[in-house]
């Protein structure tokens, strides 16, 4: 009797494994589509294709996608150390001596130099304009 119970148990375990069909092949093509409002999801072109649809509100149709809306951050982790140093130097430039600024202890010392640079630039521009006259 024990032999018949073991034989029946063996058939019960092996039966589903023997009766199964060969595994189906995975689809060869997966197509992603975005539909808006009440639009229908497109139908697959063949039996070997799966169509995955994402449904968005109708007012999102003509908007710039979210991943493109915000400009990249200036403080990103992939910025070079040279760029970070230049940003820090530019932020501190107004408080340095010779900056002609009311901020900082030596800011007023650069006003004369700034006026002279402006005068020489205007002078060079005037001379270039005079040379251009035939």
MODELLER restraints for C-alpha pairs under 7 A, 6 or more apart:
rsr = mdl.restraints
at = mdl.atoms
rsr.add(forms.Gaussian(group=physical.xy_distance, feature=features.Distance(at['CA:27:A'], at['CA:48:A']), mean=5.01, stdev=0.5))
rsr.add(forms.Gaussian(group=physical.xy_distance, feature=features.Distance(at['CA:27:A'], at['CA:49:A']), mean=5.68, stdev=0.5))
rsr.add(forms.Gaussian(group=physical.xy_distance, feature=features.Distance(at['CA:27:A'], at['CA:50:A']), mean=6.84, stdev=0.5))
rsr.add(forms.Gaussian(group=physical.xy_distance, feature=features.Distance(at['CA:28:A'], at['CA:48:A']), mean=5.80, stdev=0.5))
rsr.add(forms.Gaussian(group=physical.xy_distance, feature=features.Distance(at['CA:28:A'], at['CA:49:A']), mean=6.30, stdev=0.5))
rsr.add(forms.Gaussian(group=physical.xy_distance, feature=features.Distance(at['CA:29:A'], at['CA:48:A']), mean=6.67, stdev=0.5))
rsr.add(forms.Gaussian(group=physical.xy_distance, feature=features.Distance(at['CA:29:A'], at['CA:49:A']), mean=4.82, stdev=0.5))
rsr.add(forms.Gaussian(group=physical.xy_distance, feature=features.Distance(at['CA:29:A'], at['CA:50:A']), mean=6.45, stdev=0.5))
rsr.add(forms.Gaussian(group=physical.xy_distance, feature=features.Distance(at['CA:30:A'], at['CA:49:A']), mean=5.73, stdev=0.5))
rsr.add(forms.Gaussian(group=physical.xy_distance, feature=features.Distance(at['CA:30:A'], at['CA:50:A']), mean=4.81, stdev=0.5))
rsr.add(forms.Gaussian(group=physical.xy_distance, feature=features.Distance(at['CA:30:A'], at['CA:51:A']), mean=5.92, stdev=0.5))
rsr.add(forms.Gaussian(group=physical.xy_distance, feature=features.Distance(at['CA:31:A'], at['CA:50:A']), mean=6.22, stdev=0.5))
rsr.add(forms.Gaussian(group=physical.xy_distance, feature=features.Distance(at['CA:31:A'], at['CA:51:A']), mean=4.81, stdev=0.5))
rsr.add(forms.Gaussian(group=physical.xy_distance, feature=features.Distance(at['CA:31:A'], at['CA:52:A']), mean=6.14, stdev=0.5))
rsr.add(forms.Gaussian(group=physical.xy_distance, feature=features.Distance(at['CA:32:A'], at['CA:51:A']), mean=5.94, stdev=0.5))
rsr.add(forms.Gaussian(group=physical.xy_distance, feature=features.Distance(at['CA:32:A'], at['CA:52:A']), mean=4.86, stdev=0.5))
rsr.add(forms.Gaussian(group=physical.xy_distance, feature=features.Distance(at['CA:32:A'], at['CA:53:A']), mean=5.95, stdev=0.5))
rsr.add(forms.Gaussian(group=physical.xy_distance, feature=features.Distance(at['CA:33:A'], at['CA:52:A']), mean=6.19, stdev=0.5))
rsr.add(forms.Gaussian(group=physical.xy_distance, feature=features.Distance(at['CA:33:A'], at['CA:53:A']), mean=4.84, stdev=0.5))
rsr.add(forms.Gaussian(group=physical.xy_distance, feature=features.Distance(at['CA:33:A'], at['CA:54:A']), mean=6.32, stdev=0.5))
rsr.add(forms.Gaussian(group=physical.xy_distance, feature=features.Distance(at['CA:34:A'], at['CA:53:A']), mean=5.59, stdev=0.5))
rsr.add(forms.Gaussian(group=physical.xy_distance, feature=features.Distance(at['CA:34:A'], at['CA:54:A']), mean=4.75, stdev=0.5))
rsr.add(forms.Gaussian(group=physical.xy_distance, feature=features.Distance(at['CA:34:A'], at['CA:55:A']), mean=5.93, stdev=0.5))
rsr.add(forms.Gaussian(group=physical.xy_distance, feature=features.Distance(at['CA:35:A'], at['CA:41:A']), mean=6.62, stdev=0.5))
rsr.add(forms.Gaussian(group=physical.xy_distance, feature=features.Distance(at['CA:35:A'], at['CA:53:A']), mean=6.73, stdev=0.5))
rsr.add(forms.Gaussian(group=physical.xy_distance, feature=features.Distance(at['CA:35:A'], at['CA:54:A']), mean=6.13, stdev=0.5))
rsr.add(forms.Gaussian(group=physical.xy_distance, feature=features.Distance(at['CA:35:A'], at['CA:55:A']), mean=4.97, stdev=0.5))
rsr.add(forms.Gaussian(group=physical.xy_distance, feature=features.Distance(at['CA:35:A'], at['CA:56:A']), mean=6.38, stdev=0.5))
rsr.add(forms.Gaussian(group=physical.xy_distance, feature=features.Distance(at['CA:36:A'], at['CA:55:A']), mean=5.64, stdev=0.5))
rsr.add(forms.Gaussian(group=physical.xy_distance, feature=features.Distance(at['CA:36:A'], at['CA:56:A']), mean=4.98, stdev=0.5))
rsr.add(forms.Gaussian(group=physical.xy_distance, feature=features.Distance(at['CA:36:A'], at['CA:57:A']), mean=5.62, stdev=0.5))
rsr.add(forms.Gaussian(group=physical.xy_distance, feature=features.Distance(at['CA:36:A'], at['CA:58:A']), mean=5.08, stdev=0.5))
rsr.add(forms.Gaussian(group=physical.xy_distance, feature=features.Distance(at['CA:36:A'], at['CA:61:A']), mean=6.63, stdev=0.5))
rsr.add(forms.Gaussian(group=physical.xy_distance, feature=features.Distance(at['CA:37:A'], at['CA:56:A']), mean=6.52, stdev=0.5))
rsr.add(forms.Gaussian(group=physical.xy_distance, feature=features.Distance(at['CA:37:A'], at['CA:57:A']), mean=5.34, stdev=0.5))
rsr.add(forms.Gaussian(group=physical.xy_distance, feature=features.Distance(at['CA:37:A'], at['CA:58:A']), mean=4.69, stdev=0.5))
rsr.add(forms.Gaussian(group=physical.xy_distance, feature=features.Distance(at['CA:41:A'], at['CA:53:A']), mean=6.12, stdev=0.5))
rsr.add(forms.Gaussian(group=physical.xy_distance, feature=features.Distance(at['CA:44:A'], at['CA:50:A']), mean=6.25, stdev=0.5))
rsr.add(forms.Gaussian(group=physical.xy_distance, feature=features.Distance(at['CA:44:A'], at['CA:51:A']), mean=5.96, stdev=0.5))
rsr.add(forms.Gaussian(group=physical.xy_distance, feature=features.Distance(at['CA:93:A'], at['CA:99:A']), mean=6.89, stdev=0.5))
rsr.add(forms.Gaussian(group=physical.xy_distance, feature=features.Distance(at['CA:94:A'], at['CA:101:A']), mean=6.11, stdev=0.5))
rsr.add(forms.Gaussian(group=physical.xy_distance, feature=features.Distance(at['CA:94:A'], at['CA:103:A']), mean=6.65, stdev=0.5))
rsr.add(forms.Gaussian(group=physical.xy_distance, feature=features.Distance(at['CA:95:A'], at['CA:103:A']), mean=5.46, stdev=0.5))
rsr.add(forms.Gaussian(group=physical.xy_distance, feature=features.Distance(at['CA:95:A'], at['CA:104:A']), mean=4.60, stdev=0.5))
rsr.add(forms.Gaussian(group=physical.xy_distance, feature=features.Distance(at['CA:95:A'], at['CA:107:A']), mean=6.16, stdev=0.5))
rsr.add(forms.Gaussian(group=physical.xy_distance, feature=features.Distance(at['CA:96:A'], at['CA:104:A']), mean=6.70, stdev=0.5))
rsr.add(forms.Gaussian(group=physical.xy_distance, feature=features.Distance(at['CA:96:A'], at['CA:106:A']), mean=6.32, stdev=0.5))
rsr.add(forms.Gaussian(group=physical.xy_distance, feature=features.Distance(at['CA:96:A'], at['CA:107:A']), mean=5.98, stdev=0.5))
rsr.add(forms.Gaussian(group=physical.xy_distance, feature=features.Distance(at['CA:97:A'], at['CA:106:A']), mean=4.15, stdev=0.5))
rsr.add(forms.Gaussian(group=physical.xy_distance, feature=features.Distance(at['CA:97:A'], at['CA:107:A']), mean=4.89, stdev=0.5))
rsr.add(forms.Gaussian(group=physical.xy_distance, feature=features.Distance(at['CA:97:A'], at['CA:109:A']), mean=6.24, stdev=0.5))
rsr.add(forms.Gaussian(group=physical.xy_distance, feature=features.Distance(at['CA:97:A'], at['CA:110:A']), mean=6.81, stdev=0.5))
rsr.add(forms.Gaussian(group=physical.xy_distance, feature=features.Distance(at['CA:98:A'], at['CA:106:A']), mean=6.57, stdev=0.5))
rsr.add(forms.Gaussian(group=physical.xy_distance, feature=features.Distance(at['CA:98:A'], at['CA:107:A']), mean=5.64, stdev=0.5))
rsr.add(forms.Gaussian(group=physical.xy_distance, feature=features.Distance(at['CA:98:A'], at['CA:108:A']), mean=6.71, stdev=0.5))
rsr.add(forms.Gaussian(group=physical.xy_distance, feature=features.Distance(at['CA:98:A'], at['CA:109:A']), mean=4.78, stdev=0.5))
rsr.add(forms.Gaussian(group=physical.xy_distance, feature=features.Distance(at['CA:98:A'], at['CA:110:A']), mean=3.40, stdev=0.5))
rsr.add(forms.Gaussian(group=physical.xy_distance, feature=features.Distance(at['CA:99:A'], at['CA:107:A']), mean=5.05, stdev=0.5))
rsr.add(forms.Gaussian(group=physical.xy_distance, feature=features.Distance(at['CA:99:A'], at['CA:108:A']), mean=6.96, stdev=0.5))
rsr.add(forms.Gaussian(group=physical.xy_distance, feature=features.Distance(at['CA:99:A'], at['CA:110:A']), mean=4.94, stdev=0.5))
rsr.add(forms.Gaussian(group=physical.xy_distance, feature=features.Distance(at['CA:100:A'], at['CA:107:A']), mean=4.89, stdev=0.5))
rsr.add(forms.Gaussian(group=physical.xy_distance, feature=features.Distance(at['CA:100:A'], at['CA:108:A']), mean=4.70, stdev=0.5))
rsr.add(forms.Gaussian(group=physical.xy_distance, feature=features.Distance(at['CA:100:A'], at['CA:109:A']), mean=6.12, stdev=0.5))
rsr.add(forms.Gaussian(group=physical.xy_distance, feature=features.Distance(at['CA:100:A'], at['CA:110:A']), mean=4.41, stdev=0.5))
rsr.add(forms.Gaussian(group=physical.xy_distance, feature=features.Distance(at['CA:100:A'], at['CA:111:A']), mean=4.39, stdev=0.5))
rsr.add(forms.Gaussian(group=physical.xy_distance, feature=features.Distance(at['CA:101:A'], at['CA:107:A']), mean=4.47, stdev=0.5))
rsr.add(forms.Gaussian(group=physical.xy_distance, feature=features.Distance(at['CA:101:A'], at['CA:108:A']), mean=5.64, stdev=0.5))
rsr.add(forms.Gaussian(group=physical.xy_distance, feature=features.Distance(at['CA:102:A'], at['CA:108:A']), mean=6.40, stdev=0.5))
